[in-house]
């Protein structure tokens, strides 16, 4: 996974937190998500932040009959 310098710093800072600090950070993140839903800021993630899954190719032999195993 390629991370830029800012992302690497965020991960390093998060790893230095103790359990209480991590819980507080997660609580604040949850609060921000809830606040964005209340304000109607429900934008989808940008396409650059998502990966495309390859489509499943259809095989002719699987269309003929189901496969049963014991």
C-alpha positions in Angstrom: 0.0 0.0 0.0 1.5 3.3 -1.0 0.8 6.1 1.4 1.7 9.7 1.1 3.7 11.5 3.8 0.6 12.9 5.6 -1.0 9.5 5.7 2.1 7.9 7.1 2.3 10.6 9.8 -1.4 10.0 10.7 -0.8 6.2 11.1 2.3 6.7 13.2 0.5 9.1 15.5 -2.4 6.8 15.8 -0.1 3.9 16.7 1.5 6.0 19.5 -1.9 6.5 21.2 -2.9 4.4 24.2 -6.2 2.6 24.3 -8.1 5.5 25.9 -6.7 7.9 23.2 -7.8 5.5 20.4 -11.3 5.2 21.9 -11.6 9.0 22.2 -10.5 9.4 18.6 -13.0 6.9 17.4 -15.8 8.6 19.5 -15.0 11.9 17.9 -15.0 10.4 14.4 -18.4 8.8 15.1 -19.7 12.2 16.3 -18.5 13.8 13.0 -20.2 11.1 10.9 -23.5 11.6 12.8 -23.3 15.3 12.5 -22.7 15.1 8.7 -25.9 12.9 8.4 -27.9 15.5 10.4 -26.6 18.3 8.2 -27.4 16.3 5.0 -23.7 16.1 3.9 -24.1 12.6 2.6 -21.7 12.7 -0.3 -20.3 9.5 -1.8 -16.6 8.8 -1.5 -14.6 10.1 -4.5 -13.8 7.5 -7.1 -10.1 7.9 -6.4 -10.7 6.5 -2.9 -12.3 3.3 -4.2 -11.0 0.2 -5.9 -12.8 -1.5 -8.8 -13.5 -5.2 -8.4 -13.1 -7.2 -11.6 -16.4 -8.4 -12.9 -17.1 -12.1 -12.6 -16.9 -13.8 -16.0 -19.7 -16.1 -16.8 -18.7 -19.6 -17.6 -20.9 -21.6 -20.0 -20.4 -24.8 -18.0 -22.0 -23.3 -14.9 -25.1 -22.2 -16.7 -26.0 -25.8 -17.8 -26.7 -27.4 -14.4 -25.9 -26.8 -10.7 -23.0 -28.6 -9.1 -23.8 -30.9 -6.2 -21.2 -32.2 -3.8 -21.5 -34.6 -1.0 
